[in-house]
Amino acid sequence: MLNLRNPQLNAHGELTHLLSTEGLPRQTLVHILDTAAQFVSVSDREVKKVPLLRGKSVFNLFFENSTRTRTTFDIAATRLSADVYTLDIARSSTAKGESLLDTIANLAAMAADIFVVRHSESGAPYLIAQHVAPHVHVINAGDGRHAHPTQALLDMYTIRHYKKDFSGLTVAIVGDVLHSRVARSDIHALTTLGAGEVRVVGPRTLAPGDLGPMGVRVCHTLQEGIKDCDVIIMLRLQNERMSGALLPSSHEFFRRYGLTPEKLQLARPDAIVMHPGPINRGVEIDSAVVDGSQSVILPQVTFGIAVRMAVLSIVAGA
């Protein structure tokens, strides 16, 4: 039975789908992070498997290109001992004209337990969640400009790992916020977890005007945005989503908003630098920062496996 106030939760308040970080209670977010912490050590074992999802079928449906997210979901489900099926969407029935819901219905008939969905249309995972049987679970792996909840959760895990607590933290999210589903998911998670201040940093053309109600401070210069920050999350310029000339050039963007070692000195000395990837070196971030001592970009990827293991196991009730 679904919770009508939040389609991600059942009548008992338990997570049954992960569609967005928006509206999730703090205790649910903390439960996911705490569960992920238990899975981090699995990567260090000689046999990197636990039997929690043995006999369950996980279908990865990526209607949009992805390497990092799809691969980490593959690894996460395999390490939980699930049967994993990753479809070649470019050659699938939807490419031949079948509707999204008909595709889902046919796959559900093959005894699917979990659908991991990435789609270019905002809301597609919600639509699927509304039409699957109660025992089938949907995880949003990124939908349009809307949400990317597992990326936000691995970001939260990374921040908590290095900073221990969210209270009092100043976090800057820098770059193409307009087109970023990660930014929105990060903002919802950070505010729910009690971050001291969340700043959105970027040119006016890439900073949406609807951010005020989300409780963030909007900054249009990098210097103001990252001054005395504890955490800096850099975002990729999503040229494939841009229509019209929103920027003079990538060179000009790097000059004004690119994170260099010199600019990084404006942040706190122990500030960490994050990036959801893929990275455009020399566009939003300098190579010296990517490879520097304050970068935690590669640990983010490692933690992502544990976080996705946690989400898969929790929605399945394992």
N, C-alpha and C positions, 0 to 999 in steps of 0.2 A: 504494500500500500504506500503510495507516494505522499510526501508532505506537500500539500498544496502551496504552502508559502515558499518552499524552496525545493525545486524538482530534483536537487542533488541528494536530498535526505529522505529517508523513509519515515514512516509514522513515528518511529522510535528515536528519530534524530540521528540515525546512523548513515554514514556515507554510502550511497548505492550507485551514484554516478559522480564523476568529477568533470564538471562542465566549465567552471569558473572559480576564481578565488573570491569573487564578489559575493557577499552574503553568507559566506561560510563562517561559522562561529570560531572564535579564537581557539576554543578547546579542540575543535576538529583539526585546525592547522597544526597545533602543537602535537596532537596525536600522530599526525602524519610524519612530522619531523622526528618525534621520539622513536617511531617505528623504523624510519629510515636509518637512524643511528645504530639500530640493532643489525641492519643488513650491511653496513659498511665493511665489516670484517669478513663477510663472505668472499669478497674479492681477494682476500689474502690466503684463503684456504687452498689446499692442493686440489680438492674437489669443490668446485665453485657452485654447488647446488644445494638447495633445501627443498623438501617435498611438499610445500604448502599448496601449490596449485596442480599437483599431480592429477591427471584425468580431466583437467579443465582445458578448454580450447580458446585461445586468444587470437583474434583476427585483426591484423594491422591493415587499416584501410587508409592509405595516403593518397588522397586525390590531388595533392599538391606536393611538389618536390621537397625532399628532406633527406639529409644524410645523418646528422647527429641525433636528432630526436628519434627517427625510425630505428637506427641501429641500437640506441640505448634501450628502447622499448623491447626490441628483439632480445637483447642480452638479458634484460630484467625478467622477462617472461620465461626465458629458457632457464635462468638460474633458479626460478621458482618451480621448475619441473613441469611447466605447462606445455601443451602442444601448441606451437606457434605457426600461424599461417600469414604470410605477408603477400598481399595480392599485387599483381602487376596491373595497376589501375589503367595505364595507357592502353592496355589490350583487354580491359575488362568489359563487362556487359554495359556499364554506363557509357563507355566510349562508343558503344553500338546503339545507343539511344534508350536503354532501359532507365527507368527513373531510379533515383537514389533509394527510395523506400522499397521498391521492388527488389533491388539488389540486396538490401539489408534483409528483407523477408526470406529471400532464397538462401542467404548465408546462415540466417538463424535456423532455417530448416536443416542445416548441416550440423546442428547441435553446438552452435557458437555460445560461449559463456560471456566473453568480453569483447567488445569492439573498441579498438583504439583508432580514433578518427582524426585525420587532418584534412581540412577542406578550405577552399578559397572563399567560400561564402560564409559570412558571419551567421551564426545560428544553426548551421547544419547539424552539429552534434546534439543540440537541444531537440531538433526535429526528430532525430533518430531515437533519442531517449524517450520521447513521448510515444513511440510506436513499437518499442520492443516489449517482450514479455517481462513480467516482474523479476524473473531469475536471470535476466540478461543485463549486463552493465556496460555503460558507455563512458569512455575517457576521452576528453577533448585534447588532442595533440596540436591544437592551433586552428582557429577558425577566422579567416579573413583578417580584419583589423581588430577583432573583438577581444579574444582571450587566448592565453597560452598558460594554463594553470600549472602544469608540471614544471615548466621552465621557471615560473615564479617560485614554486616550492623549492626547487633546487637552489635558486638564488637565496631564498630565506634560510635554507639549511647552511649554505656557505657563509652567510653573514653571521648566523648564530655560532657556527663552528669557530670563526675567527674572533668574534666580538662578544660572544657568550650571552649577551642580553640586548634586546632591542631598545629598551627605554633609554632616552637621552641621545640616541644615535642620530646624526645628521646624514641623510642619504641623498645623493644627487644622481638623477637619471638624465643622461646627456645625449642629445642628438635628435634623430628623426622620431619624435614621440607621436606625431600625427598618424604615421602608418604602423605604429608598433603595438601589436597585441601583448608583447612582453611587458611594455611600460605600464599599460593599464592593469595587468594582472599583478605586477610588482607593487603598484600603488595601493591596490586594495589589500594585498597581503601585509604590506608594511604598516598601513594605518591600523589594521585589525590587530596586529601583533604589538602595537604601541610604540613605534618609532617616534623619536622626538620631533624631527622635522624632515619632510620629504620635499625635495626641490626638483623641479623639471626645468631643464636647461636646453635652450636651442633658439634658432632664429624664429621670428614671429610666424613665418610661413610654415614652420614645422611644429609649432606648439599650439595645440587645439585650444579654442577659446572656452571649452566646457570643463576645464580642469579645476577651477576654483571650488566648486562644490565637493570635489574629491579630497579637499583638505591639503592641497599642495601649494607650495610657493613657486611661482613661475619666474624664471630669470632668463634674460635675453643676452647676457654676456657670460662666458665661461668663468671669468675671474670672480664675478659675484656668485655664480652657481656653485663652484667647488671650494670656495674659501672656508677653511676650517671643517671640511667634511670628514666623516669617518669612513664612508663608503662611496665609491664612484662607480656607477653602472653605465658603461658606454654602449650606445646602440648603433647598429649598422644603418647606413643610408640605404633605404629600400627603393632604389631607382625603378625597380619593376612595378612598384605600386604608384609611382608618381605620374600625374597627368599635368602637363604644362610645366613652365619653368619656375619651380619653387626655389631654386638656388642658382646663383650666377655660375658656379662651377664647383667641382669637388675640391679643387685647389683652394678656392676662396673659403670653402667650408672648413677645410683643415686649418687654414690660417687663423680663423676665428674661433673654431670649436674643437679642433683636434687636440687630443691630450698628449702633451709632450712632457719629458722629464722636468723641464723648467716650469711649466704650468702646474704640474703635479705638486710642486713645492708649496702651492697655495693651500693645499689640503693639510690635514693633520699628518704629522710625521709617520704615524702608524696606520694611515689610511690604506684600505685595500681597493684594488681596481678589478672590476668584473666586466664581462662581456658575454652576451648569450650566444655569439657566433652566428654565422661565419664572420670572421674578422676581415675588414678591409684595411690593411696596414697602409699608413700614409694618407688615409682619407678621414677616419674618425679617431685613429689612435696611432701613435708612433711605435715603431718596432721596439725601440729601447724600453718603452713602457710595457708592451706585451710580454717581453722577455725579462723584465726587471723584477726586483725582489718584492715589490708591492703587488704584483699581478697574481691573482688567484684564478685565472681563467681556466687552466687545465684541471685544477682540483674541482672546479664547478662541474666539468664533464664527468669526472669520476664519481662525485656525489650524486650526479643525475641518475646513475644506474640504481643506487640504493633508494633514492626518492621514488623512482618509478616502480621499483619492487614493492615499496611500502604502499603506494597507491593501488597497484594491482591486487595486492593481498588484502587490503582493507575493503575495497569495493566488493571483492568476492566473498567477504566474510570469513577469510581464512584465519 
